[in-house]
Amino acid sequence: MTFESDLIVRFAEPADCNALFELVQGLAEYENLSHAVTGNSSTLKEHLFGSPKYAEAILAEYAGQAVGFALFFHNYSTFLTKPGIYLEDIFVLPEYRSQGIGKALLIKVAQIAVERDCGRLEWSVLDWNEPAQAFYRRMGASILEEWRICRVTGEALRELGRWGDGGRQGGQGRII
């Protein structure tokens, strides 16, 4: 059998959440961010398949084994007045790279974006991950050097959420 005939790219199902979370841990290890993983497969399952549903995942299986995934969710472009898809993570186990699996995952997410009449598909890539950047460029992506990601997490997020609730006063008036 050829490689392609053994590759299945499909929407994840609830029973896949343990395998998906193992792939998430593999991604974190690859990015030297294992210390940042604080979630678990149960919470992932709740967020992928519960109500509300926060994200969706695509699983790549080769010969019956989960070898890669893409996790995404909808966002919105006010300029386009269309929904978009934000690709939070795409990952293929190192021993299965350069075999078309990442390409198949990215194509599947792009097909979903087209089917849903999205105005764009976007994601972030770490500045040091030159192999991924080269792959994305080959797939037709533009890497927007002029944009920066802003992030508020943990205690800073909780503190920001307290503004206007008798906590810090930001001069924003009354928040209802």
C-alpha positions, 0 to 999 in steps of 0.5 A, a space after each residue: 500500500 502507498 503512504 497516501 492510502 494509509 493516511 486518513 484526515 478527519 474531524 476528531 471525535 470524542 473518543 480521540 481526545 486522549 490521542 489529541 492531548 498526547 499530540 498537544 503534549 508532543 507539540 509543547 515538547 517540540 516548542 520547548 513549552 512542556 511547562 506551559 501545558 496545564 490542561 488535560 484531555 477531559 477539558 479538551 473533550 469538553 471544549 471540543 464537544 460540549 456546549 458551548 463548543 469552543 474549537 474544532 479539531 482535525 486528526 491525521 491517522 496513518 495506519 491507524 495511529 494518530 500522527 498529527 492534528 489541527 485545532 481551529 476556531 472561528 474568528 471574525 473580520 470586521 473589514 471583510 464582514 465575514 467569519 474567518 478561521 484561526 488555526 490555533 495549532 497544527 502538528 505532526 509527530 517528528 517521525 512522520 514529517 515530510 510525508 505530506 501529512 501537514 500539507 493534508 491537514 492544512 488543506 483540510 482546514 482551508 477546505 473547511 474555510 472555503 465551505 463555510 465562506 470564510 474570508 481568511 484563514 490565519 495562524 501564528 508561527 514562532 519566529 525561530 521555527 524556520 522549517 514551519 515558516 518555509 512550509 507555510 510560504 510554500 503553501 501560499 501563506 504570507 507571514 505578516 512581519 508588521 503584526 504583533 500578537 498581544 496576550 493577557 493571561 493568568 493574573 494579568 487577565 483576572 486583573 484586567 477583568 476586574 477593571 470597572 468592578 470597583 477595582 482599578 479605574 480606567 476612566 472608561 465610564 460605567 461598564 455594563 
